[in-house]
Each structure stands twice: as C-alpha cells, then as structure tokens.
Amino acid sequence: MIATLADDPANGATNGDIPLLQVRDLGHSYGSRIGCRDITFDLYPSEVLGIVGESGSGKTTLLSCLSGRLPLSQGTIHYDTRTQGLVDLAALSEAQRRLLTRTDWGIVHQSPRDGLRMAVSAGANIGERLMAVGARHYGQIRDTARDWLQRVEIQPDRIDDLPSTFSGGMQQRLQIARNLVTGPRLMFMDEPTGGLDVSVQARLLDLLRGLVDDMNLSVVLVTHDLAVARLLAHRLMVMQGGVVVESGLTDQVLDDPHHPYTQLLVSSVLQV
C-alpha cells in the first residue's frame, strides 16, 4: 500500500502550499531483506508527522533514509531549500548535504550519547554547532549556549559541566538544545522519550511541544508510544513489515483505526 499524505483532503495543505519534504516511492533493502518500500508522503512547514509501529516495522529504517544516514534503494526525496527551492537530495554534493544537516536539519537520537560529544562540556556541545555555521565570537557563543541551556530547563551555571554528569533526561534536553540552536526548519526525532521514566517523559514532552510550536518546526517523529504520537503529531503513518498500512490525522487514526494492524496497536495500549 502506498500512503500519500499530499493526496489526502484532510492533509491541511491548500493548493499552492509547497511541501518542505516531498517523498516518493522511497525504499531501502538490506541485501535481500526489505527495510521499507513504496513510501510516499509530503511534509509541510510546521507539521509534525508521527511514524508508529512495532520493532521491525521499518520506521527506523525510514527515518535513517530521510535523514541521509542510509542510502535509498529506490525512490526520491526532495527538500525545499532556503536558496534553491525544492531540490532532489540525491543531486546535492556531499558539502551541500553537510551544510544542510548543520543548518536546516536536526537529528535527536533515542540515546543522547549518540547525539552528543560526551568528552566536551555542555556549552561546547551547543557552541560547536554555532561554530559550524560561522560563529566565532567566544563571548557571544557562550551567551547563546547559556540561553539555550535555560530554554531546555538546564541551569546555565552547568555550562562547563560534562554531559556524563547529567541525568538521562538532562542529556536528552542538551541534545535538543544542540540541534535547535541554529534554528533548523526540519527535525528528525527517533524515540526521543525512550528509556526515560514516566515523570521525566512528561516533562520532556511538554518541553518539546512548546519548542515545536514556538519555532514553527516541521518534525518527523518515530515512536512506538502512541501516547507520545497523540501528544506531538498532527498526522500519523502506521508501518508494518516495511510498508505504510494506514495514515491520516492523528486523532482519526487512533480513535477510529481501519487497518487490523492499527486496531491491534490501539487495543494493546487500551488493555495495558
């Protein structure tokens, strides 16, 4: 099944809206094993798209393809750049792709250790991304780092502390600050609340929702937690066996699931 958000009249886009991300017939194979296939959707500015499914459903493979960490076996990804408009990501040079990931994109990993440099201070983690886009004034970099620590609810006086001295929730918030400091337009989030206890999850979700709204971010969110998807995502794609089996507005999909697999996912949550 090919799910096309752009073709869905409930998408919220109007004629003339330009998608930020346009995906057509995307697929990736691990040798003879299919990771994901026939994925088609449009993501619009300020829209949060949730991708849900059990382990092995293909959602992480899809996210890795979208964020450039895995090559495509089939299909295309176009992105609406600030200067060139909608471009095929495969046509960009390696330098252009690196610049895109430093400026317009952010990636929040499930394990913050994968998204942070653990051997340098919290301030340096934020400052490195600023320096990658040309910032050179030491005092201004530190001031910006302090401001962002405060925005993600970390005490600014911990700017010189190593991330290893932070709790798991604080490390995740630091990873978010590191990504958002350059004002990206598109964020890829892989299980951002995974491994955190319930109270820390709730606090992080409130923070994320506020930042997404304040910065008008577009987000592709991978999660197995339907409660997280309901809170953050405007729209959902449900994956099983590497393909999308259902898509639509989040409340519609979760409150009135049509596909048997989606019904099973929703019912398993209700029975817990």
N, C-alpha and C positions, 0 to 999 in steps of 0.2 A: 504494500500500500504506500502511495506517495501522499504525504500530507503537505498541503500548500497553504500556509497562513495568508499569503497575499490574495489567494482566491476565496478566502472565507469572508463573507459580507459582514461578519461580526468582528473583523480584524481591527476596526477603529481607524484605519487609514482611509483617506479620501483621495479621489482622483487628483493626481499631481504631486502627492506625497512621494518623496524619494526615500527608499529604504536605506538605512545605514549599512545593513549587511544583507546581501542577496545570495542565497544558497540554492544551487540547482543540481539535483541528481547526485549528491555527494555520496561517496562510498570509500571505504578503506578495507583492505584484506590483509590478513596475516598469513601469507602463503595461500594455502587452500581454504583457510578459515576466514569467514566473513566477519569483520568487526562491526561494520554498519553499511547500509546500502540504500540508495534511492531516497535520500533525504533532501527535501526541497522546502524552503521557507523564506520569508522576508522578516527582518527585524527592523523596526522603525525607531527613530530617535525617542529617547525617554521611555522605551518599552522594556519590560523585564520578561524574558522568556524562560520558563522553567522546563527542564528536561528530567523526567522521572522514570523510574523503572528499577527492577531488582539488579543485583550484581550480575554482570554478564549480559545485560540487556543492550549494551553498545553505547550507553550515554557518555561514558568517559572517553571512549574512542572518538565519538563525535566531537566532544569538546576539544580534544587534542588536535583534531583536524582543523577545526575552526580557528584555533589559536596559533596554528602554524607549527605545532610540535610533532605532528605526524603528516606525512605526505598523502595526497589524495590518490586513490587508485582509480577514481572516476569522478566526474562532475566538476563544477566550478564554484568559486567563492568570489564575489565582487564586494568591494568596500567603498563607501562614499568618502573619499579623502578630502581634506580641507582645501587642497590646491588643485587637484586633477579631477575631482568628481568621482563617479563610480568607476573603479578600475578592477581588473582581474588580478587577484593577489599573486597568481602564478606568473604574471608578467613583470612583477616588481623585482628589482635587483636585491641581492642579499643586504646591501647597505640600506636600501629603502625600507625593507622589511624590519630591519633592526631599529631604524628611526621610528617606524610606526609603533613598535612594541614599547619604545621608550616614551612616547608622547601620547598617542591617541588610545592605546590599549593598556589594560592592566590585567594581571592574572593573579587570582587569590587561590592558593593551593589548599588542599584539605589539611595537610601538615604544614604549619607555618615555617618549619625548618627548611622546607623545600623552597620557600619564597623569601627567606631572609638570609643575610650573611651573619652567621652566629658568632663569628670571631671579631666583629666590629660593633661599635656602640649603637644604641637605638637611633641617636641623632645622625650617625654616619650612614645607617641604612636608608634613612629618608634623604639625607644630603646627597648620596651617590646618584640617586635618580635625578635630582635637580642639576647636578654637575653634568650628567649625561645629556641634558638639553641646553647646556651653555652657562649655567650659573657659576660664578667664580668668586663672588664677594663672601668671605668667610662669615662675617657677622650676619649678613642677610640670610645666608643658608641656615645658620643656627637659629635665627629668629623664626624662620619659616618652619623648621623642624620642631621647635618648641610649640608653635601654634598648632601644628598638626597632632602632636602628642596630646595636647589638651583637647582637640576636637574628637579624638578617639578615646578619650577618658583615661589617659595615662598622665600621671603627674609630670609636668615639664622638667622638674628637677632630676628626673631619671634619664635625662638626655644622654648622659655619658655612661649609663649602665649597659652591660651586655645583654642581649636578648635571652641568653641562657639563665639569667637571674629573674626572668619574668615568668609568671604563670602561663598556662596554655592559652587562656582567654586573652591575656595581655599580648602574647606573641601574635595571636591572630589579629588583634586590633592594630598592632605595629605593622604587620604585613599589609593591612588595608591602607594605613597611612602612607606607607612607602609607595603604594600603587597610585593613590589618589592625588599625591602632592603635585603632579604635573598636569592635573586637570584633564584626564582622559575622557573620551566620549563613550568608550565601549569597555566593559569589564567582563571577564570570564571567571566564574566562580565555581570551584569544584568542592562540593560538600563543605561550605565554609564553617558550618557549626559541628561538623563531625568530630567525635571524640571529646566533646565538652559536656560538662554536667548540665542539667536542665536549667538551673538558675543562670549560669553563665551563657548558655544558648539564648535564653530570652533577652538578656541584656545586649548581646551581640546583634541579635535580630532587630531589636529596636534601633540600635545604632546604624545598622546597615540600611534600614528602611528610611531613616532620616537623611542619611548621606545621599542615597539614590535620588530621593525627592529634591534635596537642596541643589544637587549638582546636575540634575536632569540627565542622569546616566542611562545608557542602554546596557542591559545585562543579559548574558546567557548564564543561567544558573543550573548546575547539575546537582540533584539531591535525590536521596531515596526517601526523604522525610516529607510526607505530604503536607504536614502542618507548616513546615518551612516554605514549601511551594505556595500554599494558600496565602501565607502572610506577605510574601515578597513578589510573587509572579503575577503579571497581568494575564498571561497566556501559558498554556501547558502543551507539551508534546509528551506522550506516553510511549516509551520504547520497549519492545520485546524482541529478542532474537535478532537485534541489529536493525530493525525497521521500526518506523513510527506506526503505531496501531490506532492512535486516537489523538486528536488535537482540538484546541478551542480555547475559549475563555476559561480561566482557572475555575471559577465557581461553577460554571456549566459542566465542565469535565468531572469535577469532584462530587457535585451534588446530583448529577444525572449521567453517570458513565454509561456509554453504549457498548463498548467492546468488552467481551468477557474477561480479558486480562485486566483492564482498568477496574471493572467491577470487583475482581478478586483483590486488587491492591487496596481499594477503598474499604471493602468489607473486612480485610485483615486488620486495618487500622481501627475500625469500629469495634472489633472483637477484643482488642488488647485491653 
